Amino acid sequence: IFKGMAGVIQAFLPHMDDISRTMQRITGRFADWGTGLKGSPECERFLAYAAKMGPKLASTLGDIGSAFYQVAKALSPLSGPV
């Protein structure tokens, strides 16, 4: 395991500068986006939409999960020993 881990590290080392620059660029853009959300009309619309649709989504996902459970329960007599 250690030999394999060392091989992975050695493979990544020559690329660490590029990876680091990319991560800094991505996290910088994320920080800019995150700090610009407060008071944003688009963000406010999304939050209102999420508040309205969240319970419907949760109910739908719960119903789907319940349906899968009921189907699995109904099919359980058909399964062989595990």
Distance bins in CASP14 RR format, pairs under 12 A and 6 or more apart:
PFRMAT RR
TARGET T0000
AUTHOR 0000-0000-0000
RMODE 2
METHOD distances of the structure
MODEL  1
1 7 0 0 0 0 0 1 0 0 0 0 0
1 8 0 0 0 0 0 1 0 0 0 0 0
2 8 0 0 0 0 0 1 0 0 0 0 0
2 9 0 0 0 0 0 1 0 0 0 0 0
3 9 0 0 0 0 0 1 0 0 0 0 0
3 10 0 0 0 0 0 1 0 0 0 0 0
4 10 0 0 0 0 1 0 0 0 0 0 0
4 11 0 0 0 0 1 0 0 0 0 0 0
5 11 0 0 0 0 0 1 0 0 0 0 0
5 12 0 0 0 0 0 1 0 0 0 0 0
6 12 0 0 0 0 0 1 0 0 0 0 0
6 13 0 0 0 0 0 1 0 0 0 0 0
7 13 0 0 0 0 1 0 0 0 0 0 0
8 15 0 0 0 0 0 1 0 0 0 0 0
9 15 0 0 0 0 0 1 0 0 0 0 0
9 16 0 0 0 0 1 0 0 0 0 0 0
10 16 0 0 0 0 0 1 0 0 0 0 0
11 19 0 0 0 0 0 1 0 0 0 0 0
12 18 0 0 0 0 0 1 0 0 0 0 0
12 19 1 0 0 1 0 0 0 0 0 0 0
12 20 0 0 0 0 0 1 0 0 0 0 0
13 19 0 0 0 0 0 1 0 0 0 0 0
13 20 0 0 0 0 0 1 0 0 0 0 0
15 21 0 0 0 0 0 1 0 0 0 0 0
15 22 0 0 0 0 1 0 0 0 0 0 0
15 23 0 0 0 0 0 1 0 0 0 0 0
16 22 0 0 0 0 0 1 0 0 0 0 0
16 23 0 0 0 0 0 1 0 0 0 0 0
17 23 0 0 0 0 0 1 0 0 0 0 0
17 24 0 0 0 0 0 1 0 0 0 0 0
18 24 0 0 0 0 0 1 0 0 0 0 0
18 25 0 0 0 0 0 1 0 0 0 0 0
19 25 0 0 0 0 0 1 0 0 0 0 0
19 26 0 0 0 0 0 1 0 0 0 0 0
20 26 0 0 0 0 0 1 0 0 0 0 0
20 27 0 0 0 0 0 1 0 0 0 0 0
21 27 0 0 0 0 0 1 0 0 0 0 0
21 28 0 0 0 0 0 1 0 0 0 0 0
22 28 0 0 0 0 0 1 0 0 0 0 0
22 29 0 0 0 0 0 1 0 0 0 0 0
23 29 0 0 0 0 0 1 0 0 0 0 0
23 30 0 0 0 0 0 1 0 0 0 0 0
24 30 0 0 0 0 0 1 0 0 0 0 0
24 31 0 0 0 0 0 1 0 0 0 0 0
25 31 0 0 0 0 0 1 0 0 0 0 0
25 32 0 0 0 0 0 1 0 0 0 0 0
26 32 0 0 0 0 0 1 0 0 0 0 0
26 33 0 0 0 0 0 1 0 0 0 0 0
27 33 0 0 0 0 0 1 0 0 0 0 0
27 34 0 0 0 0 0 1 0 0 0 0 0
28 34 0 0 0 0 1 0 0 0 0 0 0
28 35 0 0 0 0 1 0 0 0 0 0 0
29 35 0 0 0 0 0 1 0 0 0 0 0
29 36 0 0 0 0 0 1 0 0 0 0 0
30 36 0 0 0 0 0 1 0 0 0 0 0
30 37 0 0 0 0 0 1 0 0 0 0 0
31 37 0 0 0 0 0 1 0 0 0 0 0
33 40 0 0 0 0 1 0 0 0 0 0 0
33 42 0 0 0 0 0 1 0 0 0 0 0
33 43 0 0 0 0 0 1 0 0 0 0 0
34 40 0 0 0 0 1 0 0 0 0 0 0
34 43 0 0 0 0 1 0 0 0 0 0 0
35 43 0 0 0 0 0 1 0 0 0 0 0
36 42 0 0 0 0 0 1 0 0 0 0 0
36 43 0 0 0 0 1 0 0 0 0 0 0
37 43 1 0 1 0 0 0 0 0 0 0 0
37 44 0 0 0 0 1 0 0 0 0 0 0
37 45 0 0 0 0 0 1 0 0 0 0 0
37 46 0 0 0 0 1 0 0 0 0 0 0
37 47 0 0 0 0 1 0 0 0 0 0 0
38 44 0 0 0 0 1 0 0 0 0 0 0
38 47 0 0 0 0 0 1 0 0 0 0 0
39 45 0 0 0 0 0 1 0 0 0 0 0
39 46 0 0 0 0 0 1 0 0 0 0 0
39 47 0 0 0 0 0 1 0 0 0 0 0
40 46 0 0 0 0 1 0 0 0 0 0 0
40 47 0 0 0 0 1 0 0 0 0 0 0
41 47 0 0 0 0 0 1 0 0 0 0 0
41 48 0 0 0 0 0 1 0 0 0 0 0
42 48 0 0 0 0 0 1 0 0 0 0 0
42 49 0 0 0 0 0 1 0 0 0 0 0
43 49 0 0 0 0 0 1 0 0 0 0 0
43 50 0 0 0 0 0 1 0 0 0 0 0
44 50 0 0 0 0 0 1 0 0 0 0 0
44 51 0 0 0 0 0 1 0 0 0 0 0
45 51 0 0 0 0 0 1 0 0 0 0 0
45 52 0 0 0 0 0 1 0 0 0 0 0
46 52 0 0 0 0 0 1 0 0 0 0 0
46 53 0 0 0 0 0 1 0 0 0 0 0
46 54 0 0 0 0 0 1 0 0 0 0 0
47 53 0 0 0 0 0 1 0 0 0 0 0
47 54 0 0 0 0 0 1 0 0 0 0 0
48 54 0 0 0 0 0 1 0 0 0 0 0
49 56 0 0 0 0 0 1 0 0 0 0 0
49 57 0 0 0 0 0 1 0 0 0 0 0
50 56 0 0 0 0 0 1 0 0 0 0 0
50 57 0 0 0 0 1 0 0 0 0 0 0
50 58 0 0 0 0 0 1 0 0 0 0 0
51 57 0 0 0 0 0 1 0 0 0 0 0
51 58 0 0 0 0 0 1 0 0 0 0 0
53 59 0 0 0 0 0 1 0 0 0 0 0
53 60 0 0 0 0 1 0 0 0 0 0 0
53 61 0 0 0 0 0 1 0 0 0 0 0
54 60 0 0 0 0 1 0 0 0 0 0 0
54 61 0 0 0 0 1 0 0 0 0 0 0
55 61 0 0 0 0 0 1 0 0 0 0 0
55 62 0 0 0 0 0 1 0 0 0 0 0
56 62 0 0 0 0 0 1 0 0 0 0 0
56 63 0 0 0 0 0 1 0 0 0 0 0
57 63 0 0 0 0 0 1 0 0 0 0 0
57 64 0 0 0 0 0 1 0 0 0 0 0
58 64 0 0 0 0 0 1 0 0 0 0 0
58 65 0 0 0 0 0 1 0 0 0 0 0
59 65 0 0 0 0 0 1 0 0 0 0 0
59 66 0 0 0 0 0 1 0 0 0 0 0
60 66 0 0 0 0 0 1 0 0 0 0 0
60 67 0 0 0 0 0 1 0 0 0 0 0
61 67 0 0 0 0 0 1 0 0 0 0 0
61 68 0 0 0 0 0 1 0 0 0 0 0
62 68 0 0 0 0 1 0 0 0 0 0 0
62 69 0 0 0 0 1 0 0 0 0 0 0
62 70 0 0 0 0 0 1 0 0 0 0 0
63 69 0 0 0 0 0 1 0 0 0 0 0
63 70 0 0 0 0 0 1 0 0 0 0 0
64 70 0 0 0 0 0 1 0 0 0 0 0
64 71 0 0 0 0 0 1 0 0 0 0 0
65 71 0 0 0 0 1 0 0 0 0 0 0
65 72 0 0 0 0 1 0 0 0 0 0 0
65 73 0 0 0 0 0 1 0 0 0 0 0
66 72 0 0 0 0 0 1 0 0 0 0 0
66 73 0 0 0 0 0 1 0 0 0 0 0
67 73 0 0 0 0 0 1 0 0 0 0 0
67 74 0 0 0 0 0 1 0 0 0 0 0
68 74 0 0 0 0 0 1 0 0 0 0 0
68 75 0 0 0 0 0 1 0 0 0 0 0
69 75 0 0 0 0 0 1 0 0 0 0 0
69 76 0 0 0 0 0 1 0 0 0 0 0
70 76 0 0 0 0 0 1 0 0 0 0 0
71 78 0 0 0 0 0 1 0 0 0 0 0
72 78 0 0 0 0 0 1 0 0 0 0 0
72 79 0 0 0 0 1 0 0 0 0 0 0
73 79 0 0 0 0 0 1 0 0 0 0 0
76 82 0 0 0 0 0 1 0 0 0 0 0
END
